[in-house]
Amino acid sequence: MQAAEQAARLAWQAGRAVFDLLLPPSCPTCDAPVDAPGLMCAACFQGVTLLAEPLCRRCGAPFPHRGAGGPERLCPGCVQAPPSFGSARAALLYDAGAQRLVLPLKYADRTDLAAVLALHMARAGMELLRSAELLVPVPLHKRRLFARRYNQAALLAWAVGHRAHVPVLPDALVRLRATAPLGEMSAARRAVEVADAFAVRPARAGQIAGRRVLLIDDVMTSGATADACARALFAGGAAAVDVLAAARVPDPRLQ
């Protein structure tokens, strides 16, 4: 078996070398030459902000300094209204650099960017992935899925799952109703808009029950969508729910 696996790996590497020779890898955001597929060039990489400590230990909101959040290391939102999920982490700060990766994935059919973002998500969510038994993407409403043709959160879940060797259940959650765009809403209004908008698909309840679920999304803003999905997963029998997003909008109260 080991000899067969080694032969398969060598064959794949040889095929990749030929492919790279015919079509050299390039930066996914500017097309500059890079050493390997999925890597960003130095200039574009410097344009993204990787999220790391100090963070709110619950929702992952970036703190401006290590003293923020007090001894509990909690942001004001998590103190006032603790989320249903256990912990949330994101790979990138949602700034202009992150938007060059997230927005084309979401709106311009750049499905290849899921693998690029997954590389950073695996880093940011290393601890969460270590305990996760199942990855579940935030679902789109069927009308939006029909218009877009794919769910970017599901693509991210597949890419992260492949990298971290965690199984993915792409249709575990269903969006029961279409929700209005959340972009300009306050955190409180977002929570009202998505309340009871999600449920575990009945056919998947047995695969959710008793499992530690890691919810996958592209951008986390107030956490309202993640909270609503977590509530649905717990109602469906999940043992634990954490969240991993590609990018995180900073909490304006922490700036």
KAQUI-V336289 format. One line per field, one symbol per residue. psi: psi as a letter, one per 20 degrees, with the letter a starting at -180 (. if undefined). A space follows every 10 residues. Layout:
psi = ???
This chain:
psi = ghgggggggh gghgghgggh ghnqqrpihi jqqrhqpiqq rgghhiiqop prqpqpigij ppqhrhiqia hilprhhhgg nprhrfqqqq gqpnahghhi ggghghikkm ihighghhgh hhghkgghhh iqipppqpqq qhghhghhiq ohhhgggggg gghilpqpnh khqqohqpqq pigjqrgghg hghipkiqqp phijhhihpj qopopprgpp eijgghghhg gggghjjqhq prppqhqppq ohij.
